[in-house]
Amino acid sequence: MVDTVLSSRTKLTADVAVIGAGSGGLSVASGAAQLGLNVVLFEGDEMGGDCLNYGCVPSKALLATSNTLQVIKDAEKLGIEVATPKANWAAVKAHLQSVIAEIAPVDSQERFEGLGVKVIREVAHFTSPSSLASESYEVTARRIVIAAGSVPLIPGVEGLASRPFWTNETIFDMPDLPEHLIVLGGGPIGLEMAQAFHRLGSNVTVVEMGQPLRRSDPVHAAQLVSLMREEGITILDHHKAIEVKGGQNDLTLIAEGPDGPVEIHGTDLLVAVGRTPALDLLELDRGEVDSDRNGIVTKPNLRSVSNPNVWAVGDIAGRGQFTHLAGWHASIFVQAALMKLPSKAVTDQLPAVTFVDPEIGQIGLTEAEAREKHGDSVETVEFPFDEIDRAITDRQKTGSLRLVIRKNGKILGASVLGQAGGEILQILSLAMANKLTMRDLTKYMSPYPTRAEIVKRAASKHFQPKVFGPMAKKLVGILQRIP
C-alpha cells in the first residue's frame, strides 16, 4: 500500500501506540494510561476483540443455555418431573447479544477515553519502524504494541472456498438452528459448539483429522470423547476432510478415514480447525518486524527480535491463543517495557479449559511430556469424583483429577475432567505459580462438601502409603508406650 494521502492525515505522537482492542491491547492501553503515559489505541472492528464479540463470551453464554436445557432433561435423576424442553433459537441469540451488551461497557471506547487513551476506530498499519497510519491518522510512537489477535484458519479443502460455511465469528448469526451441523475440527471450539448445538436440538457430526483435544491429557480426552458419543454426538477421529460439495442446507463433506472415504451429509458446516495470527493488514515489512507462521517473532519478554520499538501480546505473539494469556502478556509488557523489570512470558504453567460438559482442564505437563523430560522421577496421582460427596449429592460424578508430580513432591502438571473443572484448576494454577508442593496441598482446610475438595484428597492419597505404612505403624506403636 502506498500512502498517497499521508500528508492529509492528522499527525500524533505517543509514548505507546497499540494495534488491537482485544484483551491484550486493552490491558496494555489501560496499564500504560494509568501510569501517566500518552496512549493511542487503534481498532478497526469491535471494541473488546474476538473474545467479547465472537469467542469466549457468546460461546459460554450459548453453553450456559444448552447446559441448562440438558439439566432440565436430566431432572428426573433428582426426582423432578418436567415436560420436554425446547430451544427457541431467536430467543437464544437475543440472550447471547444481551450478555455481550452487559459486558461491553468494560471494553468500551468511552471507558478508555475516560482513562485518557486516544481511541481511533480505524485499521492501522506500519509506515516505518516507529510509526503507524490509518485512514485519518499518522502516529509516531516510542513503543508500538501489536495486539491484532488471530482469525479463523480456513483449510485448503477442495470446494470449501466456494461453499457457504460458518466460523466461530459468524455462527452466532445463524438464522435458524441447523438440522444437521457438520463440525470440521475436534479441538476446543469444535467440541464446545458440537455439544451446544446437539443439546439445543441439532444433529451433529464432528470430523477431526487426528485425535480430538490432542493437547489435553490423553486419558481424560479419550473419556470425554466417549461421553460425547454416548450423548449422541458423532465424532469421526482420524478422518481428513478432502472435499465439500453442495450448498447451504444441502452439504456433503467427504473425508478419508482409516477404512476409506466416507460421506457426511448435513445442512450446515462449521469450520473450527484453529486460528491463525492476523498479520495481513499490518504491513510488517515497512515496520521492519519479523514474523513467521505463529505470529510476531519476539524475545522471551515479548519484544520484537528485529525492531526494538515493537512488542507483541496475545494471539499474535505466537505463544498460545487464550484471553487470559493475552491479559498476562500485557502485564509482562508493562513490567518489561515500562518498568524495566526482567520479566519473561514463560508459559510452562499455562492453564487451558475446554468448556464442554463435563469440563476438561489442563495445566503444565501431561504425564507423557513429564516422563520425556524427567524420566523415572515422575509419578501420577488420580482421584475420582465418584468418591467426592458433593459430586454424589449433585449426581455429577463423572471424571477425576490427575496430578503429575516428581518424587520430591514438585507439581509438574494437572488435568481435571469433571463438573466445574475449570474452577478446580484454579487451585493447581495458584499452587504451581507459587511453587507449592504436594505436601502444601494437604495443609489447607477444604470446606465440606465441595467439589474442590478433590485437590486435597488427591494430595492426601499420594502420602497415604507413607502416613499409614509399616514404618508409621511401628513408630506409633513405640510412641504409645510413652505415658
Backbone torsions as a table, in degrees:
resi	resn	phi	psi	omega
1	MET	NA	131.4	178.2
2	VAL	-101.4	126.7	-176.7
3	ASP	-82.2	77.1	-178.9
4	THR	-73.3	-18.4	-178.6
5	VAL	-109.2	21.0	-176.0
6	LEU	-56.6	-40.4	-175.6
7	SER	-68.0	-23.0	-177.9
8	SER	-88.7	-5.2	-179.6
9	ARG	-79.4	148.7	174.1
10	THR	-72.6	129.8	-175.8
11	LYS	-99.3	132.3	180.0
12	LEU	-131.2	157.4	170.0
13	THR	-121.6	151.7	-177.2
14	ALA	-149.6	154.7	170.1
15	ASP	-73.6	-40.9	-179.1
16	VAL	-137.0	128.2	172.6
17	ALA	-116.3	132.2	-174.4
18	VAL	-119.9	133.1	174.5
19	ILE	-104.6	109.5	176.4
20	GLY	113.1	123.9	-178.4
21	ALA	-108.4	44.5	169.5
22	GLY	-90.0	-163.0	-176.0
23	SER	-56.3	-48.7	-178.0
24	GLY	-66.8	-48.0	-178.3
25	GLY	-64.1	-41.8	179.1
26	LEU	-64.9	-39.5	180.0
27	SER	-67.1	-38.9	176.1
28	VAL	-63.1	-48.4	-178.0
29	ALA	-61.6	-43.1	-179.8
30	SER	-64.0	-47.9	-178.9
31	GLY	-62.1	-45.7	-178.5
32	ALA	-66.0	-40.4	-179.5
33	ALA	-66.2	-40.5	-179.6
34	GLN	-70.1	-16.9	174.6
35	LEU	-89.6	5.2	174.5
36	GLY	90.1	12.7	-178.3
37	LEU	-90.6	157.7	178.1
38	ASN	-84.8	115.1	-171.5
39	VAL	-121.9	134.2	172.0
40	VAL	-117.2	132.4	-178.3
41	LEU	-122.7	122.1	177.2
42	PHE	-100.1	136.6	172.3
43	GLU	-150.8	117.0	-178.6
44	GLY	-90.0	-6.2	-179.5
45	ASP	-123.7	-141.2	-177.9
46	GLU	-81.6	140.2	171.5
47	MET	-62.7	140.4	-177.8
48	GLY	100.6	-15.7	174.5
49	GLY	66.4	-159.8	-174.8
50	ASP	-63.7	-43.5	-173.3
51	CYS	-58.3	-50.0	-177.5
52	LEU	-69.8	-43.8	-167.8
53	ASN	-94.2	-30.5	-174.8
54	TYR	-133.1	-8.6	-170.0
55	GLY	-117.8	-107.7	-171.3
56	CYS	-53.4	-47.5	-171.5
57	VAL	-69.4	-57.5	180.0
58	PRO	-66.0	-33.6	-179.4
59	SER	-67.4	-39.5	179.2
60	LYS	-72.9	-31.7	174.3
61	ALA	-65.7	-39.5	177.3
62	LEU	-65.5	-41.4	178.8
63	LEU	-64.7	-37.2	177.1
64	ALA	-61.6	-39.8	178.4
65	THR	-65.8	-49.7	-176.7
66	SER	-67.0	-36.2	178.8
67	ASN	-69.9	-35.2	176.3
68	THR	-64.1	-41.6	177.0
69	LEU	-60.4	-40.0	179.3
70	GLN	-67.8	-37.4	177.2
71	VAL	-59.9	-41.3	178.4
72	ILE	-63.9	-42.1	178.4
73	LYS	-62.3	-34.0	-176.8
74	ASP	-92.8	8.7	-172.9
75	ALA	-62.3	-24.9	-179.9
76	GLU	-61.6	-25.1	177.8
77	LYS	-60.9	-26.3	-178.4
78	LEU	-104.6	12.0	176.4
79	GLY	84.2	22.6	-178.3
80	ILE	-112.9	128.5	177.2
81	GLU	-97.4	124.4	-179.3
82	VAL	-136.9	159.2	174.3
83	ALA	-76.3	161.9	179.8
84	THR	-68.0	120.2	-178.5
85	PRO	-78.0	159.3	179.5
86	LYS	-142.0	138.1	-179.6
87	ALA	-82.0	138.4	171.9
88	ASN	-103.4	102.3	-171.2
89	TRP	-60.8	-39.8	179.1
90	ALA	-62.5	-41.2	178.8
91	ALA	-70.0	-35.8	177.1
92	VAL	-61.8	-46.0	179.1
93	LYS	-62.4	-37.8	177.5
94	ALA	-64.4	-38.0	176.7
95	HIS	-61.4	-44.3	180.0
96	LEU	-60.5	-44.2	-179.4
97	GLN	-66.9	-32.9	179.1
98	SER	-69.1	-35.0	176.8
99	VAL	-66.0	-45.3	178.0
100	ILE	-59.2	-44.6	-177.9
101	ALA	-64.0	-33.2	-179.1
102	GLU	-70.9	-34.8	-178.1
103	ILE	-86.3	-26.0	-172.1
104	ALA	-53.4	-37.8	-178.2
105	PRO	-57.2	-28.6	179.0
106	VAL	-65.1	-30.0	-178.6
107	ASP	-105.1	11.2	-169.2
108	SER	-74.8	158.7	175.6
109	GLN	-61.0	-40.1	-178.1
110	GLU	-62.3	-41.9	-179.2
111	ARG	-63.6	-43.9	-176.6
112	PHE	-74.2	-31.7	172.4
113	GLU	-65.5	-32.5	175.3
114	GLY	-65.6	-26.1	176.3
115	LEU	-81.9	-7.4	179.7
116	GLY	100.6	8.5	-179.6
117	VAL	-83.5	136.1	172.2
118	LYS	-84.7	108.8	-177.1
119	VAL	-99.3	123.2	179.9
120	ILE	-116.3	114.8	-175.5
121	ARG	-87.5	62.3	-180.0
122	GLU	-143.8	155.9	177.1
123	VAL	-74.0	133.3	-178.5
124	ALA	-113.5	151.5	175.9
125	HIS	-144.3	162.5	179.1
126	PHE	-73.6	141.9	169.9
127	THR	-117.9	-15.9	176.5
128	SER	-162.8	175.3	179.1
129	PRO	-62.0	-16.0	-177.8
130	SER	-129.3	15.8	-178.0
131	SER	-142.4	151.4	178.4
132	LEU	-125.7	155.9	176.3
133	ALA	-140.5	148.2	171.9
134	SER	-128.4	-166.8	-177.6
135	GLU	-61.0	-37.3	-172.6
136	SER	-115.0	-12.0	-172.7
137	TYR	-132.5	152.0	167.5
138	GLU	-126.6	126.5	-174.8
139	VAL	-122.8	126.7	172.0
140	THR	-103.9	127.7	-173.1
141	ALA	-133.8	149.0	175.2
142	ARG	-67.9	-37.9	178.3
143	ARG	-134.0	135.7	177.5
144	ILE	-117.5	127.7	179.8
145	VAL	-111.7	120.0	177.9
146	ILE	-92.0	115.6	178.5
147	ALA	-132.8	45.4	-172.2
148	ALA	-79.3	-7.1	173.8
149	GLY	76.6	-149.8	-176.9
150	SER	-140.9	168.3	179.5
151	VAL	-131.1	159.7	179.6
152	PRO	-59.0	136.7	176.3
153	LEU	-84.2	125.2	-179.9
154	ILE	-107.2	113.2	-176.3
155	PRO	-72.8	159.5	-178.8
156	GLY	-85.0	56.2	178.5
157	VAL	-83.2	132.3	-178.3
158	GLU	-55.7	129.9	177.2
159	GLY	85.4	-11.3	-175.0
160	LEU	-68.4	-43.2	-174.8
161	ALA	-62.0	-26.8	-177.8
162	SER	-101.1	11.6	-179.7
163	ARG	-119.0	151.2	177.4
164	PRO	-72.7	136.8	175.4
165	PHE	-152.1	165.0	179.6
166	TRP	-109.3	155.6	170.4
167	THR	-126.9	178.9	177.9
168	ASN	-64.0	-19.2	-178.8
169	GLU	-85.5	-12.9	-176.7
170	THR	-123.6	-15.6	-170.3
171	ILE	-63.8	-27.3	-178.7
172	PHE	-76.9	-3.5	175.7
173	ASP	-99.4	6.7	178.3
174	MET	-51.6	130.6	-179.8
175	PRO	-68.9	-31.0	-178.3
176	ASP	-137.7	155.4	174.4
177	LEU	-65.9	126.1	-175.6
178	PRO	-65.7	143.0	176.5
179	GLU	-72.0	-45.5	177.1
180	HIS	-141.5	108.9	-178.9
181	LEU	-94.9	122.8	172.1
182	ILE	-95.4	126.1	-179.5
183	VAL	-109.5	117.5	178.1
184	LEU	-93.3	103.1	-178.8
185	GLY	123.8	126.0	-178.6
186	GLY	-110.1	35.2	174.9
187	GLY	-90.3	-166.1	-177.7
188	PRO	-56.8	-48.5	-178.8
189	ILE	-62.8	-46.2	-177.3
190	GLY	-60.6	-46.3	-177.5
191	LEU	-73.8	-35.3	176.5
192	GLU	-61.4	-48.0	-178.5
193	MET	-70.8	-33.8	177.5
194	ALA	-59.6	-48.7	-178.8
195	GLN	-68.5	-39.9	-179.3
196	ALA	-60.2	-50.1	-177.1
197	PHE	-71.3	-32.2	175.6
198	HIS	-63.1	-44.3	-178.9
199	ARG	-69.6	-26.0	177.1
200	LEU	-79.3	-13.0	174.9
201	GLY	127.5	0.0	179.9
202	SER	-87.7	147.9	162.9
203	ASN	-75.0	141.0	-175.3
204	VAL	-136.4	133.7	173.0
205	THR	-125.9	125.7	177.9
206	VAL	-103.2	131.7	177.9
207	VAL	-117.0	116.7	-176.7
208	GLU	-127.9	127.0	-175.3
209	MET	-73.7	-18.7	178.8
210	GLY	-125.2	-135.9	178.0
211	GLN	-96.7	126.6	178.3
212	PRO	-58.5	142.7	-179.5
213	LEU	49.6	49.8	-173.7
214	ARG	-68.0	-13.2	177.7
215	ARG	-91.4	-4.3	178.6
216	SER	-91.9	170.1	173.9
217	ASP	-54.7	123.9	-173.8
218	PRO	-62.9	-32.4	178.2
219	VAL	-65.1	-49.1	180.0
220	HIS	-68.3	-38.9	179.9
221	ALA	-61.4	-43.6	179.0
222	ALA	-64.2	-39.6	178.3
223	GLN	-64.1	-41.0	-179.6
224	LEU	-65.2	-44.6	178.7
225	VAL	-59.7	-41.4	177.9
226	SER	-61.4	-42.6	179.0
227	LEU	-63.6	-41.1	-179.2
228	MET	-68.1	-36.1	175.2
229	ARG	-65.5	-40.5	177.8
230	GLU	-62.2	-31.2	179.6
231	GLU	-72.0	-18.8	177.6
232	GLY	117.5	5.1	178.5
233	ILE	-88.8	128.2	176.8
234	THR	-83.0	122.1	179.0
235	ILE	-122.6	114.3	179.1
236	LEU	-102.1	96.5	177.9
237	ASP	-86.3	159.8	-177.8
238	HIS	54.5	40.7	175.0
239	HIS	-122.9	119.4	-178.5
240	LYS	-97.7	122.7	177.7
241	ALA	-67.4	129.8	-178.3
242	ILE	-120.1	-19.9	-179.7
243	GLU	-162.3	145.9	174.5
244	VAL	-122.3	131.8	179.0
245	LYS	-125.4	166.4	175.4
246	GLY	84.1	-165.7	-178.0
247	GLY	-139.3	-166.2	-179.0
248	GLN	-57.8	134.7	-178.9
249	ASN	71.5	4.1	177.7
250	ASP	-155.9	71.7	-175.9
251	LEU	-106.4	147.8	171.6
252	THR	-130.7	122.9	175.2
253	LEU	-108.8	126.3	178.6
254	ILE	-102.4	126.5	-178.0
255	ALA	-128.8	143.5	177.6
256	GLU	-94.0	117.5	-179.0
257	GLY	-112.9	-177.3	-179.5
258	PRO	-59.0	-28.2	-178.6
259	ASP	-106.1	16.7	179.3
260	GLY	111.2	-175.4	-177.1
261	PRO	-72.8	145.6	175.0
262	VAL	-130.1	152.0	176.4
263	GLU	-111.2	129.9	177.4
264	ILE	-115.9	122.7	-178.7
265	HIS	-102.8	132.0	-179.3
266	GLY	-152.9	177.6	179.8
267	THR	-100.1	-26.3	-177.2
268	ASP	-141.6	152.5	-179.6
269	LEU	-126.6	124.8	173.5
270	LEU	-105.9	121.4	177.3
271	VAL	-94.4	113.0	-176.2
272	ALA	-138.6	55.8	-177.1
273	VAL	-95.1	4.9	179.9
274	GLY	131.1	-176.3	-179.2
275	ARG	-132.1	155.7	-177.9
276	THR	-128.3	145.4	-176.0
277	PRO	-59.0	140.7	-177.1
278	ALA	-84.8	81.1	-174.6
279	LEU	-99.9	-21.0	-163.9
280	ASP	-59.3	-35.8	-173.0
281	LEU	-94.0	1.1	-171.5
282	LEU	-84.4	-20.8	-176.6
283	GLU	52.5	56.6	-173.8
284	LEU	-63.4	-28.5	-178.9
285	ASP	-61.9	-34.3	179.5
286	ARG	-73.2	-21.6	176.5
287	GLY	-95.9	1.8	-178.5
288	GLU	55.3	45.7	-178.4
289	VAL	-112.4	119.7	179.5
290	ASP	-79.5	144.1	176.7
291	SER	-144.1	164.2	173.0
292	ASP	-139.9	-167.2	-175.1
293	ARG	-64.3	-19.8	-179.6
294	ASN	-89.4	-17.4	-179.4
295	GLY	137.0	-151.3	179.0
296	ILE	-71.7	132.5	178.4
297	VAL	-81.4	117.2	-174.2
298	THR	-128.3	163.9	171.6
299	LYS	-77.9	172.1	179.8
300	PRO	-57.0	-22.9	179.3
301	ASN	-93.1	11.0	176.2
302	LEU	79.5	10.5	176.9
303	ARG	-85.4	139.0	179.5
304	SER	-57.2	137.8	178.9
305	VAL	-73.3	-20.5	-174.1
306	SER	-109.1	-22.2	-179.0
307	ASN	-134.9	105.8	-175.7
308	PRO	-65.7	-12.4	177.5
309	ASN	-79.7	-12.8	-168.5
310	VAL	-112.8	142.0	176.0
311	TRP	-131.0	159.5	178.3
312	ALA	-133.8	140.0	177.8
313	VAL	-136.5	154.8	175.7
314	GLY	81.8	-155.7	-175.8
315	ASP	-52.6	-38.7	-172.5
316	ILE	-75.1	-8.8	177.0
317	ALA	-81.6	-5.7	172.6
318	GLY	73.3	22.1	-178.2
319	ARG	-116.9	11.8	-178.6
320	GLY	134.7	157.9	-174.9
321	GLN	-124.2	78.7	179.6
322	PHE	-138.1	142.6	178.4
323	THR	-60.6	-43.5	-178.8
324	HIS	-66.5	-29.4	176.8
325	LEU	-69.4	-39.8	178.6
326	ALA	-61.9	-42.7	177.6
327	GLY	-63.6	-37.7	178.1
328	TRP	-68.2	-38.8	175.8
329	HIS	-57.2	-40.7	-180.0
330	ALA	-60.4	-39.3	178.6
331	SER	-67.8	-33.6	176.4
332	ILE	-64.4	-42.5	178.1
333	PHE	-60.6	-46.9	-179.0
334	VAL	-59.8	-43.3	-179.4
335	GLN	-68.6	-47.4	-173.4
336	ALA	-78.1	-44.8	-174.2
337	ALA	-86.0	-39.8	-173.4
338	LEU	-95.8	-33.7	-178.5
339	MET	-105.4	-2.6	175.6
340	LYS	59.9	35.7	177.5
341	LEU	-93.3	153.3	-178.1
342	PRO	-80.9	58.6	-177.1
343	SER	-89.3	143.7	-179.8
344	LYS	-131.6	146.1	-178.9
345	ALA	-87.2	61.9	178.9
346	VAL	-76.7	132.2	-174.5
347	THR	-117.1	28.0	179.1
348	ASP	-63.6	-24.7	-176.8
349	GLN	-117.2	39.5	-178.6
350	LEU	-78.1	115.3	177.2
351	PRO	-81.6	145.6	178.3
352	ALA	-142.9	134.2	-179.2
353	VAL	-128.2	133.1	169.8
354	THR	-101.6	120.2	-167.6
355	PHE	-91.0	47.0	169.2
356	VAL	-79.8	-179.9	177.9
357	ASP	-120.7	111.3	3.6
358	PRO	-77.8	155.4	-179.0
359	GLU	-69.4	152.1	174.5
360	ILE	-128.0	123.9	-177.5
361	GLY	-126.2	147.9	-177.1
362	GLN	-139.7	139.0	172.0
363	ILE	-143.3	143.6	178.7
364	GLY	70.8	-149.2	-174.4
365	LEU	-87.5	144.9	167.5
366	THR	-76.7	171.5	179.8
367	GLU	-60.3	-44.0	-179.1
368	ALA	-63.6	-43.2	178.9
369	GLU	-63.8	-40.2	-179.2
370	ALA	-66.6	-41.6	-179.9
371	ARG	-68.1	-34.0	177.1
372	GLU	-65.8	-33.7	-176.6
373	LYS	-89.0	-36.0	-171.8
374	HIS	-120.3	-1.5	175.2
375	GLY	65.6	-138.1	-172.9
376	ASP	-76.1	-2.5	179.1
377	SER	-79.8	0.9	-175.8
378	VAL	-94.3	137.2	174.1
379	GLU	-128.3	159.3	174.9
380	THR	-125.8	145.9	175.6
381	VAL	-128.1	132.6	178.7
382	GLU	-128.9	136.3	177.2
383	PHE	-133.0	128.5	-174.8
384	PRO	-87.2	151.4	177.4
385	PHE	-70.6	-21.8	-179.0
386	ASP	-72.5	0.3	171.3
387	GLU	-109.2	9.3	176.6
388	ILE	-102.3	121.2	-172.1
389	ASP	-59.8	-38.5	-179.2
390	ARG	-64.9	-36.1	176.9
391	ALA	-64.4	-35.5	179.2
392	ILE	-70.2	-44.0	-179.5
393	THR	-63.1	-33.7	-177.9
394	ASP	-88.7	-3.4	-175.5
395	ARG	55.8	40.7	177.3
396	GLN	-127.8	69.1	-169.3
397	LYS	-98.8	-1.1	-175.3
398	THR	-68.9	140.0	169.9
399	GLY	99.3	-172.1	-176.2
400	SER	-164.2	171.9	170.9
401	LEU	-109.8	128.7	177.4
402	ARG	-117.0	124.7	178.9
403	LEU	-111.8	134.7	175.9
404	VAL	-109.2	119.6	-172.7
405	ILE	-136.1	165.1	169.0
406	ARG	-95.5	161.5	-176.6
407	LYS	-63.8	-18.2	176.8
408	ASN	-84.3	2.6	177.1
409	GLY	95.3	-3.5	178.9
410	LYS	-69.1	135.7	-180.0
411	ILE	-88.4	119.5	-178.7
412	LEU	-97.1	-27.6	-177.3
413	GLY	-175.2	168.3	178.9
414	ALA	-155.4	149.7	174.1
415	SER	-136.8	139.1	177.6
416	VAL	-131.3	130.1	173.0
417	LEU	-119.7	115.5	-179.3
418	GLY	163.7	168.9	177.4
419	GLN	-56.6	132.2	-179.3
420	ALA	61.0	30.9	-179.4
421	GLY	-58.9	-36.5	179.9
422	GLY	-65.2	-35.9	178.2
423	GLU	-68.5	-40.0	-180.0
424	ILE	-67.1	-34.6	-179.8
425	LEU	-61.9	-23.3	178.9
426	GLN	-55.3	-40.1	-177.3
427	ILE	-63.0	-42.8	-179.5
428	LEU	-70.2	-35.0	177.3
429	SER	-63.2	-44.0	177.9
430	LEU	-63.6	-42.8	-178.6
431	ALA	-63.2	-45.8	-178.0
432	MET	-69.2	-38.3	179.8
433	ALA	-63.8	-29.2	-178.4
434	ASN	-105.2	14.7	174.8
435	LYS	56.2	37.3	174.3
436	LEU	-75.1	156.0	-179.3
437	THR	-108.4	176.4	176.8
438	MET	-59.7	-37.1	178.8
439	ARG	-62.0	-37.9	178.5
440	ASP	-62.6	-32.3	-178.7
441	LEU	-73.0	-10.4	176.3
442	THR	-93.8	-9.0	-169.9
443	LYS	-89.7	-23.2	-176.1
444	TYR	-84.3	160.7	-179.8
445	MET	-97.9	117.4	-178.5
446	SER	-94.9	123.2	-179.3
447	PRO	-63.3	143.2	-178.4
448	TYR	-111.7	139.5	-5.8
449	PRO	-97.5	127.4	176.0
450	THR	-134.3	156.3	178.2
451	ARG	-72.1	-33.0	-177.5
452	ALA	-68.4	-10.0	175.4
453	GLU	-57.8	-19.3	-178.1
454	ILE	-60.1	-28.7	-180.0
455	VAL	-65.1	-49.2	179.3
456	LYS	-67.1	-37.3	179.9
457	ARG	-64.3	-39.1	178.3
458	ALA	-66.2	-43.4	178.9
459	ALA	-64.0	-40.6	179.2
460	SER	-65.9	-36.6	177.9
461	LYS	-60.5	-36.9	179.8
462	HIS	-60.9	-38.3	-176.8
463	PHE	-91.5	-6.6	-174.5
464	GLN	-55.7	-44.1	179.5
465	PRO	-61.1	-31.9	179.6
466	LYS	-79.8	-43.6	-176.5
467	VAL	-65.8	-36.4	-176.3
468	PHE	-115.5	18.7	-179.3
469	GLY	-80.5	-179.4	-177.3
470	PRO	-56.4	-42.1	-178.5
471	MET	-65.4	-39.9	179.6
472	ALA	-66.0	-41.6	179.3
473	LYS	-62.4	-42.4	179.9
474	LYS	-62.8	-42.8	180.0
475	LEU	-63.9	-44.1	-179.4
476	VAL	-64.2	-37.9	177.0
477	GLY	-60.6	-40.9	178.1
478	ILE	-66.7	-43.1	-177.7
479	LEU	-65.1	-28.4	180.0
480	GLN	-67.4	-16.5	179.5
481	ARG	-78.2	-13.7	179.5
482	ILE	-83.8	125.1	-178.0
483	PRO	-60.6	NA	NA
